[in-house]
Amino acid sequence: MAVGAGGNGLAGSPDARPSMRVLPPGGQPAAAPGVQTYRTGMRFDPSMSIDRWKQIGSKIGTHSDATCWWLGDWLGFGRTNYGRRYKEGVAMTGLEYKTLRNYAVVARAFESSRRRKELSFQHHAEVCALPRGEQDLWLDLAVRRGWSKAELRRQLRAQSKRTASTTTATLHLALEPTRHQRWCDAAEQGNCSLEAWVTAVLDEAARAVLEPGAAVEA
């Protein structure tokens, strides 16, 4: 069975990842000479060339990165069309809730046309909480300058520190787990980070108090 990068119809997009053949638990097709894959591992022909070994490693890496997008798109499709929740995804995939939620949030934040095939899923995750324009700016910089995920994170933190140097106040909140989860769910519904959601809600509350006339007109 051939598996392509086709979450939500991505297989036909220019950003689709190359497909990688998933082998049955007990066999090795002719298309993958010298390799046998199993649910719990891989076995190699001892005479395999280093070039072939490198090729296989590259395909595994591509496949691993693509599955993040596939799972994110799969969850988004299920939620949109069948009203399914992450609890069912956890049961079917065996992955943790936070992992699946991250996949879904990133996949929803970046439609297929905005996914940079030169960058990993984690590159996109690093900028997911930023406004759309800033997401594109940083991803374009990462592509042009060949930044790794770690370098992109370093650049983002450096920028954040430069911005924070002009900040006059920081707000810290202590929340019980249920409230924190409820706020996270609300932010997810709004397709934004928790920080962005809280900021928007508090800004609106302040506006309602300080400018009641404007709030009524809105």
LUMVO-358283 format. One line per field, with one value per atom (N, C-alpha, C, O): residue number from 1; residue in three letters; x, y, z. Coordinates in pm, whole numbers, plus 50000, padded with zeros to 5 digits. Last residue first. Example, Ala and Ser with C-alpha at 12.3 -4.5 7.8 and 13.67 -1.06 7.14 Angstrom:
REM residues 2
num = (2 2 2 2 1 1 1 1)
residu = (SER SER SER SER ALA ALA ALA ALA)
X = (51285 51367 51290 51341 51319 51230 51320 51424)
Y = (49775 49894 50003 50114 49431 49550 49670 49668)
Z = (50708 50714 50787 50804 50780 50780 50780 50846)
END
This chain:
REM residues 218
num = (218 218 218 218 217 217 217 217 216 216 216 216 215 215 215 215 214 214 214 214 213 213 213 213 212 212 212 212 211 211 211 211 210 210 210 210 209 209 209 209 208 208 208 208 207 207 207 207 206 206 206 206 205 205 205 205 204 204 204 204 203 203 203 203 202 202 202 202 201 201 201 201 200 200 200 200 199 199 199 199 198 198 198 198 197 197 197 197 196 196 196 196 195 195 195 195 194 194 194 194 193 193 193 193 192 192 192 192 191 191 191 191 190 190 190 190 189 189 189 189 188 188 188 188 187 187 187 187 186 186 186 186 185 185 185 185 184 184 184 184 183 183 183 183 182 182 182 182 181 181 181 181 180 180 180 180 179 179 179 179 178 178 178 178 177 177 177 177 176 176 176 176 175 175 175 175 174 174 174 174 173 173 173 173 172 172 172 172 171 171 171 171 170 170 170 170 169 169 169 169 168 168 168 168 167 167 167 167 166 166 166 166 165 165 165 165 164 164 164 164 163 163 163 163 162 162 162 162 161 161 161 161 160 160 160 160 159 159 159 159 158 158 158 158 157 157 157 157 156 156 156 156 155 155 155 155 154 154 154 154 153 153 153 153 152 152 152 152 151 151 151 151 150 150 150 150 149 149 149 149 148 148 148 148 147 147 147 147 146 146 146 146 145 145 145 145 144 144 144 144 143 143 143 143 142 142 142 142 141 141 141 141 140 140 140 140 139 139 139 139 138 138 138 138 137 137 137 137 136 136 136 136 135 135 135 135 134 134 134 134 133 133 133 133 132 132 132 132 131 131 131 131 130 130 130 130 129 129 129 129 128 128 128 128 127 127 127 127 126 126 126 126 125 125 125 125 124 124 124 124 123 123 123 123 122 122 122 122 121 121 121 121 120 120 120 120 119 119 119 119 118 118 118 118 117 117 117 117 116 116 116 116 115 115 115 115 114 114 114 114 113 113 113 113 112 112 112 112 111 111 111 111 110 110 110 110 109 109 109 109 108 108 108 108 107 107 107 107 106 106 106 106 105 105 105 105 104 104 104 104 103 103 103 103 102 102 102 102 101 101 101 101 100 100 100 100 99 99 99 99 98 98 98 98 97 97 97 97 96 96 96 96 95 95 95 95 94 94 94 94 93 93 93 93 92 92 92 92 91 91 91 91 90 90 90 90 89 89 89 89 88 88 88 88 87 87 87 87 86 86 86 86 85 85 85 85 84 84 84 84 83 83 83 83 82 82 82 82 81 81 81 81 80 80 80 80 79 79 79 79 78 78 78 78 77 77 77 77 76 76 76 76 75 75 75 75 74 74 74 74 73 73 73 73 72 72 72 72 71 71 71 71 70 70 70 70 69 69 69 69 68 68 68 68 67 67 67 67 66 66 66 66 65 65 65 65 64 64 64 64 63 63 63 63 62 62 62 62 61 61 61 61 60 60 60 60 59 59 59 59 58 58 58 58 57 57 57 57 56 56 56 56 55 55 55 55 54 54 54 54 53 53 53 53 52 52 52 52 51 51 51 51 50 50 50 50 49 49 49 49 48 48 48 48 47 47 47 47 46 46 46 46 45 45 45 45 44 44 44 44 43 43 43 43 42 42 42 42 41 41 41 41 40 40 40 40 39 39 39 39 38 38 38 38 37 37 37 37 36 36 36 36 35 35 35 35 34 34 34 34 33 33 33 33 32 32 32 32 31 31 31 31 30 30 30 30 29 29 29 29 28 28 28 28 27 27 27 27 26 26 26 26 25 25 25 25 24 24 24 24 23 23 23 23 22 22 22 22 21 21 21 21 20 20 20 20 19 19 19 19 18 18 18 18 17 17 17 17 16 16 16 16 15 15 15 15 14 14 14 14 13 13 13 13 12 12 12 12 11 11 11 11 10 10 10 10 9 9 9 9 8 8 8 8 7 7 7 7 6 6 6 6 5 5 5 5 4 4 4 4 3 3 3 3 2 2 2 2 1 1 1 1)
residu = (ALA ALA ALA ALA GLU GLU GLU GLU VAL VAL VAL VAL ALA ALA ALA ALA ALA ALA ALA ALA GLY GLY GLY GLY PRO PRO PRO PRO GLU GLU GLU GLU LEU LEU LEU LEU VAL VAL VAL VAL ALA ALA ALA ALA ARG ARG ARG ARG ALA ALA ALA ALA ALA ALA ALA ALA GLU GLU GLU GLU ASP ASP ASP ASP LEU LEU LEU LEU VAL VAL VAL VAL ALA ALA ALA ALA THR THR THR THR VAL VAL VAL VAL TRP TRP TRP TRP ALA ALA ALA ALA GLU GLU GLU GLU LEU LEU LEU LEU SER SER SER SER CYS CYS CYS CYS ASN ASN ASN ASN GLY GLY GLY GLY GLN GLN GLN GLN GLU GLU GLU GLU ALA ALA ALA ALA ALA ALA ALA ALA ASP ASP ASP ASP CYS CYS CYS CYS TRP TRP TRP TRP ARG ARG ARG ARG GLN GLN GLN GLN HIS HIS HIS HIS ARG ARG ARG ARG THR THR THR THR PRO PRO PRO PRO GLU GLU GLU GLU LEU LEU LEU LEU ALA ALA ALA ALA LEU LEU LEU LEU HIS HIS HIS HIS LEU LEU LEU LEU THR THR THR THR ALA ALA ALA ALA THR THR THR THR THR THR THR THR THR THR THR THR SER SER SER SER ALA ALA ALA ALA THR THR THR THR ARG ARG ARG ARG LYS LYS LYS LYS SER SER SER SER GLN GLN GLN GLN ALA ALA ALA ALA ARG ARG ARG ARG LEU LEU LEU LEU GLN GLN GLN GLN ARG ARG ARG ARG ARG ARG ARG ARG LEU LEU LEU LEU GLU GLU GLU GLU ALA ALA ALA ALA LYS LYS LYS LYS SER SER SER SER TRP TRP TRP TRP GLY GLY GLY GLY ARG ARG ARG ARG ARG ARG ARG ARG VAL VAL VAL VAL ALA ALA ALA ALA LEU LEU LEU LEU ASP ASP ASP ASP LEU LEU LEU LEU TRP TRP TRP TRP LEU LEU LEU LEU ASP ASP ASP ASP GLN GLN GLN GLN GLU GLU GLU GLU GLY GLY GLY GLY ARG ARG ARG ARG PRO PRO PRO PRO LEU LEU LEU LEU ALA ALA ALA ALA CYS CYS CYS CYS VAL VAL VAL VAL GLU GLU GLU GLU ALA ALA ALA ALA HIS HIS HIS HIS HIS HIS HIS HIS GLN GLN GLN GLN PHE PHE PHE PHE SER SER SER SER LEU LEU LEU LEU GLU GLU GLU GLU LYS LYS LYS LYS ARG ARG ARG ARG ARG ARG ARG ARG ARG ARG ARG ARG SER SER SER SER SER SER SER SER GLU GLU GLU GLU PHE PHE PHE PHE ALA ALA ALA ALA ARG ARG ARG ARG ALA ALA ALA ALA VAL VAL VAL VAL VAL VAL VAL VAL ALA ALA ALA ALA TYR TYR TYR TYR ASN ASN ASN ASN ARG ARG ARG ARG LEU LEU LEU LEU THR THR THR THR LYS LYS LYS LYS TYR TYR TYR TYR GLU GLU GLU GLU LEU LEU LEU LEU GLY GLY GLY GLY THR THR THR THR MET MET MET MET ALA ALA ALA ALA VAL VAL VAL VAL GLY GLY GLY GLY GLU GLU GLU GLU LYS LYS LYS LYS TYR TYR TYR TYR ARG ARG ARG ARG ARG ARG ARG ARG GLY GLY GLY GLY TYR TYR TYR TYR ASN ASN ASN ASN THR THR THR THR ARG ARG ARG ARG GLY GLY GLY GLY PHE PHE PHE PHE GLY GLY GLY GLY LEU LEU LEU LEU TRP TRP TRP TRP ASP ASP ASP ASP GLY GLY GLY GLY LEU LEU LEU LEU TRP TRP TRP TRP TRP TRP TRP TRP CYS CYS CYS CYS THR THR THR THR ALA ALA ALA ALA ASP ASP ASP ASP SER SER SER SER HIS HIS HIS HIS THR THR THR THR GLY GLY GLY GLY ILE ILE ILE ILE LYS LYS LYS LYS SER SER SER SER GLY GLY GLY GLY ILE ILE ILE ILE GLN GLN GLN GLN LYS LYS LYS LYS TRP TRP TRP TRP ARG ARG ARG ARG ASP ASP ASP ASP ILE ILE ILE ILE SER SER SER SER MET MET MET MET SER SER SER SER PRO PRO PRO PRO ASP ASP ASP ASP PHE PHE PHE PHE ARG ARG ARG ARG MET MET MET MET GLY GLY GLY GLY THR THR THR THR ARG ARG ARG ARG TYR TYR TYR TYR THR THR THR THR GLN GLN GLN GLN VAL VAL VAL VAL GLY GLY GLY GLY PRO PRO PRO PRO ALA ALA ALA ALA ALA ALA ALA ALA ALA ALA ALA ALA PRO PRO PRO PRO GLN GLN GLN GLN GLY GLY GLY GLY GLY GLY GLY GLY PRO PRO PRO PRO PRO PRO PRO PRO LEU LEU LEU LEU VAL VAL VAL VAL ARG ARG ARG ARG MET MET MET MET SER SER SER SER PRO PRO PRO PRO ARG ARG ARG ARG ALA ALA ALA ALA ASP ASP ASP ASP PRO PRO PRO PRO SER SER SER SER GLY GLY GLY GLY ALA ALA ALA ALA LEU LEU LEU LEU GLY GLY GLY GLY ASN ASN ASN ASN GLY GLY GLY GLY GLY GLY GLY GLY ALA ALA ALA ALA GLY GLY GLY GLY VAL VAL VAL VAL ALA ALA ALA ALA MET MET MET MET)
X = (47965 48025 47927 47960 47809 47806 47861 47809 47885 47746 47736 47664 48153 48119 47977 47950 48137 48197 48161 48141 48026 47953 48004 47926 48227 48098 48018 47948 48523 48453 48318 48296 48598 48649 48579 48575 48462 48456 48492 48424 48518 48379 48362 48261 48797 48727 48581 48527 48844 48887 48814 48776 48745 48684 48719 48633 48923 48781 48708 48620 49160 49148 49002 48962 49096 49116 49108 49056 49078 48963 48977 48880 49337 49221 49100 49028 49493 49515 49393 49352 49394 49378 49393 49316 49480 49337 49312 49218 49757 49684 49537 49476 49805 49845 49769 49722 49711 49645 49678 49590 49691 49760 49683 49600 49407 49516 49581 49531 49148 49265 49379 49440 48937 48965 49087 49126 48959 48842 48863 48815 49189 49195 49078 49095 49087 49189 49199 49214 48916 48860 48959 48920 49102 49003 48942 48919 49239 49312 49215 49241 49035 49089 49165 49156 49007 48893 48940 48890 49256 49216 49101 49096 49244 49349 49310 49328 49033 49018 49121 49090 49148 49025 49005 48965 49383 49391 49265 49275 49379 49358 49350 49315 49638 49509 49500 49597 49786 49786 49648 49550 49951 49826 49846 49915 50125 50135 50004 49951 50223 50112 50131 50149 50454 50428 50320 50325 50537 50471 50451 50433 50676 50676 50612 50632 50899 50776 50783 50886 51131 51047 50917 50834 51238 51315 51235 51267 51085 51054 51126 51082 51212 51080 51047 50989 51442 51454 51321 51318 51331 51404 51418 51408 51225 51135 51201 51137 51458 51364 51269 51236 51560 51637 51547 51559 51363 51385 51463 51436 51396 51268 51285 51229 51654 51626 51497 51489 51610 51705 51679 51682 51432 51388 51480 51432 51604 51483 51433 51396 51788 51832 51713 51720 51629 51691 51735 51722 51562 51456 51514 51457 51807 51750 51637 51617 51802 51800 51744 51646 51857 51886 51889 51970 51783 51908 51942 52044 51541 51650 51784 51887 51389 51417 51540 51632 51379 51436 51472 51574 51243 51381 51451 51567 50995 51072 51219 51309 50923 50943 51024 51111 50901 51003 51028 51142 50688 50817 50926 51033 50477 50535 50672 50763 50435 50464 50535 50640 50366 50495 50533 50651 50111 50217 50355 50451 49971 49993 50109 50194 50122 50025 50066 50184 50241 50257 50144 50076 50222 50153 50161 50095 50388 50242 50167 50060 50655 50599 50447 50384 50708 50779 50714 50717 50569 50518 50582 50517 50737 50605 50547 50484 50948 50971 50838 50829 50819 50856 50894 50873 50796 50674 50708 50636 51072 51004 50874 50847 51108 51116 51038 50948 51054 51195 51215 51325 50785 50837 50985 51038 50590 50717 50775 50811 50255 50352 50479 50474 50064 50157 50261 50346 49898 49972 50076 50166 49768 49874 49958 50077 49741 49683 49796 49908 49821 49890 49820 49837 49655 49710 49774 49782 49601 49492 49545 49486 49850 49794 49682 49670 49871 49966 49910 49921 49656 49663 49756 49722 49722 49599 49604 49561 49963 49956 49836 49848 49874 49974 49972 49979 49700 49647 49745 49704 49877 49777 49721 49698 50022 50091 49992 50020 49830 49902 49973 49983 49746 49654 49729 49696 49977 49928 49839 49854 49880 49960 49897 49777 49724 49812 49901 49988 49535 49676 49772 49888 49286 49318 49467 49519 49285 49256 49302 49354 49335 49429 49410 49507 49104 49233 49338 49421 48916 48910 49041 49085 48996 48995 48993 49058 48952 49086 49091 49180 48633 48722 48855 48871 48426 48507 48600 48640 48254 48242 48324 48295 48284 48217 48202 48145 48405 48302 48223 48108 48584 48495 48378 48264 48717 48644 48544 48433 48832 48735 48652 48532 49003 48896 48789 48670 49176 49094 48977 48865 49295 49214 49122 49005 49425 49329 49237 49115 49601 49494 49385 49267 49766 49697 49580 49472 49862 49778 49701 49585 50006 49898 49803 49681 50201 50099 49980 49865 50338 50285 50174 50069 50421 50314 50258 50142 50636 50507 50394 50282 50845 50797 50657 50572 50869 50843 50786 50691 50929 50807 50770 50653 51178 51067 50934 50838 51323 51309 51192 51116 51305 51247 51224 51120 51446 51303 51235 51121 51701 51634 51484 51404 51757 51748 51675 51597 51768 51664 51645 51532 51996 51867 51752 51651 52195 52161 52024 51946 52192 52163 52123 52028 52278 52143 52099 51983 52536 52444 52299 52210 52653 52630 52533 52457 52494 52589 52554 52441 52452 52393 52500 52586 52522 52602 52550 52599 52335 52470 52555 52649 52016 52112 52252 52285 51836 51906 51998 52050 51526 51643 51703 51631 51350 51392 51513 51591 51061 51198 51222 51129 50800 50894 51038 51129 50668 50605 50704 50691 50927 50830 50770 50820 51091 51038 50931 50856 51387 51263 51216 51294 51592 51530 51403 51323 51687 51781 51724 51797 51468 51567 51660 51706 51182 51274 51378 51378 51026 51058 51157 51210 50961 51075 51119 51234 50879 50847 50973 51077 50883 50970 50939 50968 50684 50743 50824 50832 50521 50608 50686 50748 50375 50454 50552 50659 50425 50346 50435 50556 50553 50563 50476 50455 50474 50465 50459 50370 50664 50587 50593 50700 50609 50699 50617 50509 50597 50535 50640 50747 50714 50723 50663 50677 50465 50589 50593 50488 50327 50312 50447 50534 50326 50399 50392 50445 50162 50306 50388 50508 49902 49956 50106 50171 49794 49809 49870 49889 49785 49868 49891 49995 49612 49742 49824 49922 49355 49378 49513 49528 49375 49288 49320 49314 49690 49588 49510 49569 49886 49759 49655 49536 50151 50127 49994 49991 50075 50124 50092 50017 50157 50102 50160 50282 50070 50152 50083 49964 50085 50000 50088 50174)
Y = (54851 54733 54618 54510 55014 55034 54913 54876 54919 54904 54916 54840 54992 54851 54826 54725 55267 55201 55053 54994 55307 55349 55279 55236 55215 55144 55181 55097 55206 55271 55203 55140 55066 55201 55278 55401 54820 54898 55044 55135 54733 54738 54824 54892 54733 54826 54843 54953 54524 54658 54763 54868 54313 54342 54484 54557 54324 54348 54382 54468 54259 54387 54424 54539 54001 54107 54245 54338 53869 53871 53983 54054 53906 53958 53971 54070 53771 53913 53976 54086 53510 53581 53731 53810 53458 53454 53532 53612 53474 53567 53574 53680 53264 53401 53502 53604 53044 53081 53224 53299 53112 53065 53109 53200 53027 53114 53055 52959 52940 52920 53016 53077 52941 53067 53061 53161 52689 52718 52847 52860 52732 52642 52668 52668 52894 52948 52863 52916 52708 52829 52890 52934 52524 52481 52601 52596 52685 52628 52586 52608 52730 52843 52794 52854 52470 52537 52655 52677 52427 52347 52412 52409 52616 52626 52549 52598 52511 52642 52659 52709 52268 52268 52401 52404 52343 52268 52276 52288 52686 52545 52472 52532 52927 52870 52725 52650 53227 53091 53032 53082 53451 53397 53256 53175 53749 53607 53562 53628 53999 53945 53795 53722 54261 54122 54068 54088 54583 54498 54358 54339 54715 54775 54686 54710 54633 54600 54654 54639 54657 54777 54753 54844 54409 54516 54645 54734 54248 54253 54365 54412 54270 54330 54348 54449 54128 54268 54341 54457 53883 53957 54103 54191 53813 53830 53909 53992 53784 53890 53920 54035 53561 53685 53803 53910 53376 53415 53545 53630 53357 53403 53450 53552 53251 53383 53442 53562 53003 53097 53239 53335 52886 52911 53014 53103 52869 52951 52984 53099 52687 52822 52917 53031 52457 52515 52659 52744 52404 52436 52506 52602 52580 52460 52502 52621 52799 52779 52643 52597 52903 52764 52734 52653 53148 53139 52997 52975 53101 53172 53152 53140 52969 52905 52969 52899 53158 53026 52954 52886 53364 53385 53252 53234 53242 53281 53303 53265 53218 53097 53128 53050 53489 53404 53276 53231 53573 53643 53551 53538 53404 53397 53462 53413 53491 53351 53340 53277 53756 53725 53579 53547 53723 53792 53763 53747 53588 53526 53591 53521 53613 53656 53603 53575 53308 53445 53483 53396 53043 53138 53282 53369 52912 52897 53003 53047 52891 53023 53023 53123 52624 52728 52865 52948 52478 52481 52594 52654 52505 52570 52581 52681 52348 52488 52564 52673 52102 52172 52318 52403 52022 52052 52136 52229 52179 52070 52118 52238 52321 52325 52210 52153 52307 52308 52299 52271 52335 52199 52192 52084 52528 52531 52391 52335 52589 52498 52494 52460 52728 52805 52717 52767 52551 52645 52726 52785 52414 52347 52444 52422 52632 52558 52511 52563 52642 52654 52568 52446 52596 52731 52752 52865 52327 52420 52561 52637 52224 52193 52291 52332 52319 52364 52341 52427 52183 52329 52382 52478 51911 51967 52120 52179 51881 51851 51920 51981 51947 52029 52006 52102 51736 51871 51964 52051 51522 51531 51672 51722 51592 51572 51588 51661 51597 51721 51710 51809 51323 51431 51556 51614 51084 51167 51279 51325 50803 50920 51002 50991 50600 50569 50685 50669 50626 50641 50599 50566 50580 50516 50520 50429 50730 50586 50516 50404 50984 50923 50772 50697 51024 51018 50953 50876 51036 50924 50909 50798 51273 51151 51027 50927 51478 51422 51292 51210 51413 51484 51411 51298 51457 51375 51462 51571 51558 51606 51527 51529 51496 51397 51440 51367 51712 51633 51539 51506 51835 51915 51834 51882 51618 51712 51794 51819 51496 51424 51518 51500 51699 51648 51578 51599 51727 51839 51794 51843 51473 51518 51632 51636 51483 51376 51417 51397 51694 51706 51601 51629 51579 51705 51724 51765 51352 51336 51464 51459 51477 51384 51370 51376 51627 51695 51603 51646 51409 51515 51591 51618 51264 51208 51310 51299 51410 51417 51364 51414 51334 51472 51483 51555 51062 51100 51241 51265 51080 51013 51057 51085 51202 51267 51211 51285 51004 51138 51213 51280 50792 50776 50914 50938 50899 50868 50853 50897 50916 51037 51014 51101 50646 50739 50867 50920 50555 50504 50598 50627 50691 50712 50669 50738 50581 50722 50753 50830 50319 50341 50487 50513 50366 50313 50336 50368 50453 50543 50498 50580 50231 50348 50446 50514 49919 50028 50146 50161 49609 49734 49843 49857 49367 49415 49548 49594 49306 49347 49404 49480 49432 49342 49391 49507 49504 49544 49433 49352 49566 49480 49508 49533 49756 49735 49642 49639 49746 49767 49747 49724 49681 49716 49733 49734 49618 49713 49763 49875 49611 49547 49653 49766 49582 49664 49586 49507 49512 49455 49542 49570 49564 49619 49541 49509 49481 49489 49540 49557 49669 49563 49587 49699 49757 49799 49691 49627 49647 49789 49837 49947 49391 49406 49551 49578 49397 49402 49422 49465 49189 49287 49287 49189 49110 49095 49212 49317 49121 49007 49002 48901 49365 49321 49209 49204 49546 49459 49401 49389 49882 49740 49659 49699 50170 50104 49954 49905 50385 50262 50200 50180 50727 50621 50497 50502 51019 50906 50805 50797 51347 51224 51110 51104 51590 51517 51393 51339 51867 51731 51664 51679 52114 52098 51956 51927 52116 52123 52101 52072 51864 51998 51999 51895 51615 51681 51818 51884 51543 51465 51534 51516 51675 51736 51664 51718 51617 51635 51693 51755 51589 51691 51719 51834 51440 51487 51599 51694 51308 51350 51392 51380 51202 51315 51378 51490 50845 50974 51082 51061 50511 50620 50750 50766 50211 50332 50442 50464 49881 50000 50123 50136)
Z = (51866 51803 51800 51750 52027 51884 51810 51705 52279 52234 52085 52021 52283 52293 52246 52180 52281 52165 52165 52058 52534 52415 52292 52208 52709 52699 52576 52519 52744 52632 52612 52508 52970 52951 52841 52844 52945 53069 53045 53094 52689 52731 52857 52873 52696 52606 52648 52644 52868 52905 52821 52872 52711 52841 52886 52937 52496 52472 52603 52605 52628 52558 52535 52553 52714 52813 52749 52810 52463 52554 52656 52683 52360 52287 52379 52374 52552 52527 52459 52495 52525 52652 52631 52686 52258 52295 52423 52429 52274 52186 52223 52219 52455 52487 52404 52455 52309 52434 52471 52513 51953 52073 52196 52190 51746 51789 51913 51971 51667 51581 51616 51529 51834 51765 51676 51616 51936 51854 51773 51661 52090 51975 51880 51758 52287 52197 52072 51961 52410 52349 52250 52142 52504 52407 52335 52214 52689 52574 52465 52346 52871 52796 52673 52566 52967 52904 52820 52709 53083 52967 52892 52769 53293 53191 53066 52955 53440 53376 53265 53157 53522 53442 53370 53254 53673 53547 53460 53338 53783 53810 53676 53575 53735 53697 53741 53738 53782 53836 53814 53870 53563 53614 53667 53605 53517 53548 53609 53699 53296 53373 53392 53295 53297 53261 53353 53475 53162 53261 53206 53086 52963 53096 53202 53321 52701 52773 52916 52983 52570 52572 52648 52659 52582 52647 52654 52734 52425 52568 52639 52744 52179 52197 52344 52384 52231 52188 52207 52248 52294 52397 52361 52446 52044 52157 52269 52332 51897 51860 51976 52003 52026 52025 51992 52053 51966 52106 52114 52199 51690 51745 51889 51928 51675 51617 51673 51700 51795 51855 51804 51881 51614 51752 51819 51890 51395 51386 51526 51553 51500 51467 51455 51499 51526 51644 51620 51708 51260 51355 51478 51528 51058 51118 51211 51236 50780 50925 50962 50903 50524 50555 50704 50749 50439 50514 50559 50625 50306 50238 50307 50241 50506 50378 50313 50270 50710 50738 50609 50602 50580 50625 50649 50613 50548 50429 50465 50390 50815 50736 50610 50570 50888 50950 50872 50862 50717 50720 50774 50714 50784 50650 50646 50578 51050 51018 50884 50873 51014 51076 51054 51041 50899 50825 50880 50804 51110 50979 50902 50846 51436 51334 51197 51173 51601 51551 51457 51403 51665 51752 51704 51760 51478 51470 51551 51511 51461 51433 51437 51402 51523 51597 51578 51669 51334 51471 51551 51637 51114 51112 51253 51286 51204 51168 51173 51230 51225 51348 51321 51408 50961 51036 51159 51193 50784 50854 50918 50927 50454 50600 50662 50599 50191 50227 50378 50425 50170 50158 50193 50220 50366 50293 50288 50391 50329 50390 50306 50187 50201 50284 50352 50426 50073 49989 50067 50008 50284 50207 50125 50108 50571 50459 50367 50374 50889 50760 50655 50652 51102 51086 50951 50902 51087 51060 51036 50959 51156 51024 50988 50872 51419 51317 51177 51090 51540 51545 51435 51367 51499 51442 51436 51338 51639 51496 51432 51325 51898 51831 51681 51603 51947 51944 51873 51795 51950 51845 51833 51723 52184 52055 51940 51844 52382 52350 52216 52143 52385 52349 52304 52201 52243 52352 52299 52186 52035 52066 52178 52205 51945 52056 52097 52182 51748 51712 51822 51796 51865 51738 51705 51642 52102 52106 51979 51985 52005 52099 52100 52098 51857 51790 51876 51828 52059 51966 51888 51858 52176 52256 52167 52196 51996 52005 52084 52063 51827 51917 51930 51883 51535 51625 51710 51668 51348 51484 51583 51703 51085 51169 51314 51395 50954 50886 50976 50947 51133 51049 50996 50994 51249 51334 51253 51299 51027 51111 51195 51210 50936 50850 50933 50911 51156 51112 51026 51040 51161 51274 51234 51273 50911 50940 51055 51049 50943 50845 50869 50850 51143 51166 51072 51113 51011 51130 51160 51199 50803 50773 50893 50878 50939 50860 50835 50845 51051 51138 51067 51124 50832 50914 51012 51052 50730 50662 50749 50740 50898 50901 50839 50890 50826 50965 50974 51048 50552 50596 50738 50766 50562 50493 50540 50564 50702 50757 50694 50765 50520 50654 50717 50778 50306 50291 50426 50444 50417 50371 50358 50394 50462 50575 50538 50617 50197 50286 50405 50445 50111 50044 50134 50145 50271 50284 50224 50280 50168 50309 50333 50407 49909 49930 50075 50101 49967 49896 49916 49937 50082 50166 50100 50169 49990 49968 50057 50103 50162 50112 50100 50187 50267 50154 50097 49993 50464 50505 50391 50415 50429 50365 50404 50379 50729 50609 50558 50635 50891 50873 50736 50639 51139 51001 51000 51095 51370 51327 51179 51102 51440 51547 51500 51583 51210 51301 51407 51456 50961 51049 51141 51146 50649 50758 50833 50775 50483 50534 50650 50741 50202 50323 50357 50269 49958 50068 50199 50296 49755 49768 49886 49910 49723 49828 49851 49956 49528 49514 49620 49608 49600 49510 49498 49462 49953 49811 49727 49777 50220 50154 50006 49938 50517 50385 50335 50398 50742 50724 50596 50567 50750 50865 50834 50895 50439 50526 50635 50616 50414 50388 50483 50597 50251 50380 50357 50288 50055 50060 50198 50255 50041 50085 50104 50164 49830 49898 49937 49876 49898 49820 49899 50021 50003 50024 49936 49902 49833 49882 49895 49808 49728 49852 49905 50013 49510 49484 49609 49600 49559 49572 49547 49560 49557 49429 49437 49334 49823 49733 49600 49537 49986 49962 49857 49807 50077 49933 49900 49795 50355 50297 50152 50108 50322 50413 50351 50299 50158 50103 50202 50170 50078 50167 50132 50081 50046 49999 50099 50194 50061 50139 50090 50090 49906 49899 49976 49958 50000 50000 50000 50088)
END
